[in-house]
Amino acid sequence: MPEDFLSQNLNIFDRHHIWHPFTQMKDFEHRDMPVITRGEGLKLYDNRGNEFYDCISSWWCILHGHNHPKIKNAIKEQLDSLEQVIFAGFTHEKAIQLAHELLYNLPSHLSKFFFSDNGSTACEVALKMSYQQRLNNGEKKTKFIAFDRGYHGDTLGAMSVSGLSQFSRKFEGLFFDCHRIASPYCYRCEFGCKSGADCNLECLKPLEKLLREKSSEITAIILEPLVFGAGGMIFYPVRHLENLIKLVKAHDIHIIFDEIATGFGRLGRMFAMDFLDENLRKPDFLCISKGLTGGFLPLALTITTNDIFNSFFDDYEKNKTFFHGHTFTANPLGCAAALASTKIFKEENTLENIRGKISFLQKEKEKFSELPIVGDVRGMGMICAFELVKDKKTKEPFDSRLRTGWKIYNEGLKKGLIIRPLGDVIYLFLPLSTQKTEISYILDTLFEILKDFR
Ligand SMILES: Cc1ncc(COP(=O)(O)O)c(C=O)c1O
């Protein structure tokens, strides 16, 4: 196909040959996907002159806005010297500088950095390291604990320790066994708590029981600190997480914090774990990706402790090596972007500057609770979410066949907002660079969409 013909018919070629992720392609049988040609700040522009507010940070990764000059230039500069190199038996400056920079943002016990290239693999690495550490030490601890609304990625290992959703259930036959426990979900509290004040964390009881009965077979618990993201933007209290950590730490069980969505300021501090008491900020593994490069390039890290590392450190013949790696592990362009993004936090005082915007967003979101279809309004940091219900009193959800969230997504696009609901939970997951005026505009537009929705 000649190139100029192709450029006139991008959507036709796309429809015939490209299979998009998490997409029922039949929904696009007679409809064109926007062809995005440019990004700037909070906005994305398509080839037909439309512009969109990127209210979900392009799948939760953009931090300082699209096309940030410092990250762009860091990548350009890196391109002049080294674009890729095998990371087994070789190393490079940008990976070292990045690890050095991150050390200062992390609790001191997290000091060993294992690179990979996306969030799912960062979690796979943590699961495999925890499992192999037990083998290397001659222990028989092979099982994991996970939450039924947790999400850790789409590879089989990550899915095995995620919740069973409409999307993942089909693959259940391929999963390894794990102990799945009920997630705290304050809006739909099983124990009838109506507010923080009357909550005595009864939802931790099943975990207590599991630990009493099975801790000797369990190697690790994996969790997203403070918010189950893909599970429905369900926030849970710091107090819950602190008590969970105390319970788990009383047994010999690794804690894996998946901060792939929450890392790098999204909740208002560098990491979600920074809201915890310092003594409890002690995961054995920390998984980060998405915002690591400011959202510019794929890169991930699984960061762990000397203790874990030392269980693998031995003569080759002892067969303790961690045999895991990906082609683009620690890609130099990704590391250069990540280094630039980490420096922006310091140079632009990002975490201080977002405070006012966060208070504004979290206050303004409350007006949505007056809408008849909004059952719950929740949020933290630069995230807020609205759970839509058929009946506000009984909290009865809409029939999923109505695809209410999908309809609202389409209304959003017509009005220039990219929102991508999780079922019937509509949420904003905003870049840290979003300005108050933009927050106002987005909230007002979304309010009108939800107000008029029939
Ligand atoms: C908490 C969490 N973990 C893991 C992942 C998987 O990351 P990736 O899509 O880069 O594989 C995601 C993605 O949304 C996530 O939110």
The ligand as a Tripos MOL2 file, in Angstrom:
@<TRIPOS>MOLECULE
LIG
   16    16     1     0     0
SMALL
NO_CHARGES

@<TRIPOS>ATOM
      1 C1         -1.4090   -1.9910   40.5580 C.3       1 LIG1
      2 C2         -1.0260   -2.5090   39.1980 C.ar      1 LIG1
      3 N1         -0.1640   -3.5190   39.1040 N.ar      1 LIG1
      4 C3          0.2440   -3.9980   37.9170 C.ar      1 LIG1
      5 C4         -0.2460   -3.4770   36.7360 C.ar      1 LIG1
      6 C5          0.2070   -4.0260   35.4130 C.3       1 LIG1
      7 O1          1.0270   -3.1320   34.7580 O.3       1 LIG1
      8 P1          1.2890   -3.2750   33.1830 P.3       1 LIG1
      9 O2          0.0040   -2.9270   32.5170 O.co2     1 LIG1
     10 O3          2.3820   -2.3190   32.9060 O.co2     1 LIG1
     11 O4          1.6920   -4.6950   32.9410 O.co2     1 LIG1
     12 C6         -1.1640   -2.4240   36.7890 C.ar      1 LIG1
     13 C7         -1.7270   -1.8560   35.5630 C.2       1 LIG1
     14 O5         -2.7240   -1.1790   35.5520 O.2       1 LIG1
     15 C8         -1.5640   -1.9290   38.0550 C.ar      1 LIG1
     16 O6         -2.4510   -0.9350   38.1690 O.3       1 LIG1
@<TRIPOS>BOND
     1     1     2 1
     2     2     3 ar
     3     2    15 ar
     4     3     4 ar
     5     4     5 ar
     6     5     6 1
     7     5    12 ar
     8     6     7 1
     9     7     8 1
    10     8     9 2
    11     8    10 1
    12     8    11 1
    13    12    13 1
    14    12    15 ar
    15    13    14 2
    16    15    16 1
@<TRIPOS>SUBSTRUCTURE
     1 LIG1         1 GROUP 0 **** ****
